[in-house]
């Protein structure tokens, strides 16, 4: 992969995160690359490519990190509600 295509991938991931307030996991699925690649792209490479875009992405990722425990609790609650509804039928 040449440097131009890597930079394009980094910018694509960054724009996706900003436009969708997306998590690293959501971005990886949408762009078709691994979570660790997205994380490396937006945390390391993006800083060297576009500092202002990097700062926007960091704000979103920091917010996502701060609410991660809430999202996990909601997901767990939903999973157990689904299991309970299956058992009731």
C-alpha positions as CSV (number, residue, x, y, z in Angstrom):
1,X,0.0,0.0,0.0
2,X,1.5,3.3,-1.0
3,X,1.7,6.4,1.2
4,X,-1.1,8.2,-0.7
5,X,-3.6,5.4,-0.2
6,X,-2.7,5.1,3.5
7,X,-3.3,8.9,4.0
8,X,-6.6,8.6,2.1
9,X,-7.6,5.7,4.5
10,X,-6.7,7.7,7.5
11,X,-8.7,10.7,6.3
12,X,-11.6,8.5,5.4
13,X,-11.7,7.0,8.9
14,X,-11.4,10.4,10.5
15,X,-14.2,11.9,8.5
16,X,-16.4,8.9,9.2
17,X,-15.8,9.3,13.0
18,X,-16.6,13.0,12.8
19,X,-19.7,12.8,10.6
20,X,-21.2,9.9,12.5
21,X,-19.9,10.4,16.0
22,X,-18.7,6.9,15.5
23,X,-16.7,4.6,17.8
24,X,-13.5,2.9,16.6
25,X,-15.5,-0.3,16.3
26,X,-18.2,1.3,14.1
27,X,-15.6,3.0,12.0
28,X,-13.7,-0.3,11.4
29,X,-16.8,-2.0,10.3
30,X,-17.8,0.8,7.9
31,X,-14.4,1.3,6.4
32,X,-13.6,-2.5,6.3
33,X,-10.4,-2.5,8.4
34,X,-9.5,-3.7,11.8
35,X,-10.1,-1.8,15.0
36,X,-6.4,-1.6,15.8
37,X,-5.7,-0.1,12.3
38,X,-8.4,2.5,12.8
39,X,-7.0,3.3,16.2
40,X,-3.5,3.6,14.9
41,X,-4.6,5.7,12.0
42,X,-6.6,8.2,13.9
43,X,-4.3,8.4,17.0
44,X,-0.9,8.4,15.4
45,X,-0.9,9.0,11.6
46,X,-3.7,11.6,11.6
47,X,-1.8,13.8,14.0
48,X,1.0,14.1,11.3
49,X,-1.4,14.6,8.4
50,X,-4.0,17.1,9.8
51,X,-3.7,18.4,13.3
52,X,-7.1,20.1,13.4
53,X,-8.9,17.0,12.2
54,X,-6.9,15.0,14.7
55,X,-8.2,17.2,17.5
56,X,-11.8,16.9,16.4
57,X,-11.5,13.1,16.3
58,X,-9.8,13.0,19.7
59,X,-12.7,14.9,21.3
60,X,-15.2,12.3,19.9
61,X,-13.0,9.3,21.0
62,X,-12.6,10.8,24.5
63,X,-16.3,11.2,24.8
64,X,-16.9,7.6,23.6
65,X,-14.4,6.4,26.2
66,X,-16.2,8.4,28.9
67,X,-19.5,6.7,28.1
68,X,-18.2,3.3,27.4
69,X,-19.4,1.8,30.7
70,X,-22.9,3.2,30.1
71,X,-23.1,1.7,26.6
72,X,-21.9,-1.6,28.0
73,X,-24.6,-1.6,30.8
74,X,-27.3,-0.8,28.3
75,X,-26.2,-3.6,26.0
76,X,-26.1,-6.1,28.9
77,X,-29.5,-5.1,30.1
78,X,-30.9,-5.5,26.6
79,X,-29.3,-8.9,26.2
80,X,-30.9,-10.2,29.4
81,X,-34.3,-8.7,28.5
82,X,-34.1,-10.6,25.2
83,X,-33.2,-13.8,27.0
84,X,-36.0,-13.4,29.5
85,X,-38.5,-12.8,26.7
86,X,-37.4,-16.0,25.0
87,X,-37.8,-17.9,28.2
88,X,-41.3,-16.5,28.7
89,X,-42.5,-17.8,25.3
